[in-house]
Amino acid sequence: MTTRHYDVVVLGTGPAGEGAAMNAAKAGKRVAVIEASPRVGGSCTHLGTIPSKALRHAVKEIIAFNTNPMFRDIGEPRWFSFPKVLDRANRVIDKQVLGRTEYYARNRIDVYFGRGRFKDANTIEVNTYEKGPEELVAEKVVIATGSRPYRPANIDFTNPRIYCSDSILTLSHTPRSLIIYGAGVIGCEYASIFCGLGVRVELINPGKKLLSFLDDEITDALSYHLRDGGILIRHNETYESIDASEREVVVNMASGKKLRADALLFCNGRSGNTESLGLENVGIETNSRGQLAVSDTYQTTVENVYAAGDVIGWPSLASAAYDQGRSVAANMLGLEGGHYISEVPTGIYTIPEISSVGKTEAELTAEKVPYEVGRAFFKNTARAQITGEAVGMLKILFHRETLEILGIHCFGDQASEIVHIGQAIMKQPGELNTLKYFLNTTFNYPTMAEAYRVAALNGINRVF
């Protein structure tokens, strides 16, 4: 077995692993990364963020073609199969892998494809796919192995009609009906995707409302538009057992209902990828979902071992994971920029999409903050009327007395892009972070960004 020495070894090449490896390499450290899959990118690139968002974009284009009267002059509405739409996502994945592979080569980071396991706090054994066993010795180790869908033991995921959010990407046909169990971000996104492909979707939510961490008004709007698209949402429902035959899946609910469909997508939570890392050899423990506890510097209970990304739990977002990885490298190497990622915008790629940053109305009310609301409905903006994307709104929450921006909530086309304008202003010091910025700034016309001016005028009229 060959032994190789490094300053930093990173387990995982998803956003957190990539961020940590690149930042350490830029600091002049000798870095190696270990990837359990045959290609770099992690679940974000191959199973989660990239494929689901590429799927969503393709479905959104199909919906636009089939519903826009202008296109009727060139042909009738078309039906597209799930595998055909998935092919587009695979092309995006290939481009992402190519780019990320080049990043590692350019920064002279050694990549080992295989499964890494702790021998001790400084030694990782890797059973590489091409060269067999290797031993990597490092001063610092970063665990960025990500997460996978939670799979309850009483559900037979080997059945060809039962899927999780990973295996759904192997679906080789388009079911006529689909039950989605779990109405979190992933469940709602896939409900939009399959509904857009003409599949009859039932969305089962064990909770009492969709995405309860969002502002109530945004949640209500999402529920309305999912239902308007034909999705049946069942709240406060849990399954008792699931039976699958050659012809259908039957979900037996605790309420006594029997739900039938061609297929089931189970997406109710995720688990950290830690079970085969040999953590018992270094004394690191996980919680019941396989996640690691870290300090505000992303340090585990072992001094030289750090962790970031989905493997530590909240917020389980690719955007945050990349920043966490960069912060890990900064913290463990004494570089500038090391901080705990606590303020994270949400980006939810339903159809229409959702994005928010800052406080919700419920939070401000509970904290007894005197706030006011400014709204701009997209249906009244010229750009949305031109593009035909009139569904949605921008909502600004601000302090009644100081006019400080407290929260930005957006629902509709390009919401995840629009929210960053408000985020940038919220991060400014003092008087620069107030509603006055939007009132006194000239926006291009017609644009979606102009919604900030409209919302600010709407809000200021409630105060003065």
PyMOL commands that set and color helices and strands:
alter all, ss='L'
color gray80, all
select helices_A, chain A and resi 15-26+42-46+49-67+69-73+82-106+167-170+185-196+216-228+279-281+309-312+318-333+361-366+378-380+382-387+415-426+430-432+436-440+451-463
alter helices_A, ss='H'
color red, helices_A
select strands_A, chain A and resi 2-11+31-35+110-120+123-128+132-143+147-149+162-164+177-181+200-205+232-235+239-244+249-253+258-261+263-266+270-272+305-307+346-348+354-358+371-377+392-399+405-412
alter strands_A, ss='S'
color yellow, strands_A
deselect
rebuild
show_as cartoon
